[in-house]
Amino acid sequence: MRKMSEEYIPTHDEFIYCLGAATQVLKFGPWSDLQKSSDKGTPKLLFLIIPGNPGVVGFYKTFMQSLYCGFNRQYPVWAISHAGHCSPPAGMDMTDEHDDPVEDVFGLNGQIEHKLFFLQQNVPADTKLVLIGHSIGCYIILEMMRRSPKLKVLKSILLFPTIERMAQSPQGKIMTPWLCSLRYVVYMPLYLLSFLPEVMKTFLVKLALHGIKSVDETSMEASLNLFRMECAANAMYMGSQEMMKVVERDNATIKQHLSKLIFYYGAVDNWCPAQYYEDIRKDFPKGNIWLCDKGYRHAFVLDSSKEVASLVINWLSKRPNF
């Protein structure tokens, strides 16, 4: 008999149309029918990952596996891509011509409705949820909780949250002109790069990430999605709306759900600088709001997935009612 660490970990990767847009869903644990799993005695609780931008679920595979195993495989762990951010398999278009997509499904508001529709269509209404957001995924989670108060959210973990003043952040000041005015300039080079053989694309990804020690192999594979021009264009379009729309922090929603929220800010994070952490701590001194003291980067999935998963497991294990 194999040891637990060597046992097969059930995982499932599928592409669906959600609100008419190609969507990738990655699942650890029960995936065919949560209701049937619940009837068999499996706890009716789902961990759902809402990614940052680009919203490619492959970046989160190691993180998800660590969470799934860290809770002794008791609870399914799913991640849903952002609409149009993952390259669909051959024969599947980016949009479904037989399904009218929500207005501007690739924009920020459309992405929020996209996640709510996914839950409505794929998760029983009485399923308890632990929502885990990264970067803009944290903003999306707060909006989901505001728009759909009937969701049975036990906890929301907001990792390196970009929930306010994005264009004013150090990285936002650099990226806003590119995303809002100059992104079309990038489309032609991306189109040409899409014709490169896979070995060349892999080489370019390794070159781009060469300064990072111990890069997660799943991140290397996930990065290849961005060589498809449609995926990169959708990610940049969503990014342009983030710069324009993520301005004021939603204090009303945070106050309403404060006991359910855990924030984790980076000490050196050019998307949500430490000053944002100081500001939210002043406004919500009783909140579970933490500043990273371990040097993890904003894009933690590149090299620190297991470490951040361990933090999440520790936080939730201390809260038996999660």
N, C-alpha and C positions, 0 to 999 in steps of 0.2 A: 504493500500500500504506500502511495506517495505521501510525503509530508504536506502539510497545509500549504506551504509556500510553493510547492511544486504542482499542486492540483490545478486542474483546468479551471480557469475563471470564465464563467459564461458571459459572453459579450455579443452584442448584435449591432450592426451598422446598416442603416437603411436610408433610402431617399424617398421622400414623399412630396406631394404638392400640398402646401398649407397656405390658404388664402390665395391660391393660384400661383404660388412661387415655389421653385425648387428649394427643398429644405433637407438638410441632413440631420438625422437623429442617431446619436450614439448611446447605447444602453448597456449597463452592467446589471446583472440580475434579471428577474422576470421581465419579459418584454412583450409577450404575445397578448396578455390580457391581465391587467392589474386586478380586475374584479375576481377572476378565477383564482389568482394567486392568493387574494385575501380570503376567499372561501376555504382555501386549503390550510389556513392558519398562519400564513405569512403576514406580519404586521402591515397594516394598510397605511404605509408612509412612503413617500417618494422624495428623494433628493433630486432637485432639478437645477442644472447649471445653466446660467444665462451668460454667454461669453462677452468679451470685449469686442473691439473692432480692430482687425477683421474678425468676424464671428465664425471662425472655422473650428468645428468641434474637435478635430484631430489634435489641436494644441492641448486639449484638456484630458487626453486619454490617460496619461500617467497619474494625473491628479485624481481623476475619477476612480481609477483602479485602487489607488491608495485609500480613498474614502470607503470604497466598497469593502475592501479587506479589513480596514481599520474598525469597522462596525460589525466584524465577523459575518459579513455577507447577509446580514439580516434584512437590509433595505435596498431596493433597487436605486441605482444612481443613473440618471439620464442627463444628456446634454442636447440642446436644440440649437442648431446653427441660426444665424441671422438669414433672413430670406435673401437668396441669391448670392451668398458669400462662398458657398462650396460648389466645386465643379461637379455637376451631376454626371452619372455614367452615360456611356454612349447610348443614343436613342432617346434620351430624356432631355427635353428643352428646359430652358431657364424658367419659362412660364407655361402654364397649361392653357392652351387655346380654348379648352372646353369649360374652363372655370374662370369666372370673372374675378380678377384679383382685387383686393381692397384698394381704394384710391391711394396711390403712392406707397405701395407696399414696401418698396426698398428704402423709403425715407424713415426718419426716426419714429414718427407717430405710427406709420404702418408696421414697423418692427415690433412696437409694443402690442398693437392689436393682433399681430401674427402670433405672439407668444400666448396671449389670452385665448385665441381661437384654438391653438394647439391643445391647451389644457382642456378646453371645453369638449373637443372632439376625441381626445385620447386618454383622459384621466377621469375616473369616476368622481363625481362632485364631492363625495364624502371622504376622499383621500386627503390625509394630512400631508402638508408640504414643508420641506426645508428648502428654501430657495437660496442659491449661492450665486452671487453676481460678481463679475470682474469688470472693473473700469466702467464703461458705459452700460454694461449689464446691470450695475447697481442702480443707475438712474431708471432703467427699464423696470427693475423690480419695484422700486418705490412707486412708479406710475401704475404698475399692475395692482399693487395693494390699494392705491387710491381709487382706481377705476372699478375694481372688482372686489368690494369688501367682503363678499361671501366666500372668497378663497380661504381654505382652512390652513393658513400659514402659521406654523408653529414658531419657526425662526427664519430670519433672513440674514445671511452672512454677506457683507458688502466689502469686497477685497479691493483695495486701491481705488476707492470710489471716485469717479468723475461725475459729480452730482451738482456742480456749480461752477460758474466763472471759467468755463473751459477755454474760451478765446483769450482770457486774461492770464492764463497760466504761462509759465516760461515756454513750454512746448507748443501751447496754443498760439502764442504770438508768432512763432515760426511757421506753424502749419496752416493757420487760417488763410493767408493769401494763396497758398498752394491749393488747398481744398476748395475754397470758395470762388477763386478767380482763375487759377492756372491749371486746374486738374486736367483740362482737355489737352494740354500740352503733353501730358504723360501718356495719353491713350495710344498714340502712334508707336512709340517705343515698346509699350506693352504688347501691342498687336504683333509687332515683329518678333519679340521675344517668345511669343506663344508658339512660334514655328520651330523653335530650337528642339533638338532631341532631348529626351529625358535626362541623359547623362550630363548634358551641358547645363540643363536647368538645376540639377542637383549640385553641380560644381558651383554655380552662381549663388545658390543658397548657402552652401558651406563657406564661400568667400564672404558673404554678407554677415555671417554669424561667427566668423573666425576669432573674433575678440572675446567671445564668451567661452569660459571653461566649462567642460562637461555639459554641452548642449544636449538636451533630451532628443533622442532619435525620432520620437513621434512628432516633434516640432519641425524637424527637417522635412519629413513627409508632408505634414500639413501645409508647410510653406509653398509647396508646389501648386496648391490651388490658386495662388495669386498670379500665376503665369497665364491663367485664363483671363482675357481682358474683361469679360463681363463681370467676373467675380471682383477683380480689382476695382473696376469702375463703380460697382454697387457699393463696395466698402468706402471708396472715396466720397461718393455722393452722400452716404449716410454720415460720414465724417464732417462734411460741409454743413449739414444740418445740426450736428452736435455743436459746432462752433457758434452757430446762430441762436440755437434754442436752449442750450444748457447754460443758463445764466444765473438765476436765483435758486438757491437751495430751497427745497420744498419743506419748510419747517413745520407746516401744519400736519403733513403726513408723517413726518418723523416723530412729532410729538404724540400723535394718535397711536403709533405702533412702537414707541420707544422700547418697551419691554421685550419686543420680539426682534430687535435689531442689534447686530454686532458689526461695528465698523473697524476696519483695519487699514490704516494709512501708511504710506511709505515715508521713511525719514528723509530720503532724497528721491523725490518723485516730481518730475517736471510737468506732469499732467495734473496732479493734485498736491501742490507743495505743502510742506509742514505747517505753513501759516493757516491753510484751510483746516487742518487738524486742530490747531489752537483755537480757531474761531468757533468750530462746532462744539468743542469741549466747553467753551465759555457759555454757549447757548444751551447746552444739554449736559450739565455737570454730572447728572446721575446716569447718563447713558453708558453703554458698553462700547467705548470708543478708545481704540488703542493705536499707538504709534510703533511701527516696526523698529526693533533694535537689533535686527539680525542682518541688515544690509540687503534684503531681498529687493530686486528690481520691480518696476511696475509690471513688466511682462514676465511675471514670475514663472509662467509655464515653460519658459525656455530652459530653465536650469534649476528651479527650486520647487517643482510640483509636489514632491513627497514631503518636503519640509513644511510647506504651507498647508498641505492636507493634514499633517500631524497637529498643527495649530488648531485647525477647525475641529478635528476629532477631540482634542483636549477641551476646547471651549464647550462643545456640546455635551461631553461626558460629565462636565461639572453641573449640568443643568438637566436633572433627571426628567423634567417635564417637557423636554424639547419635542 
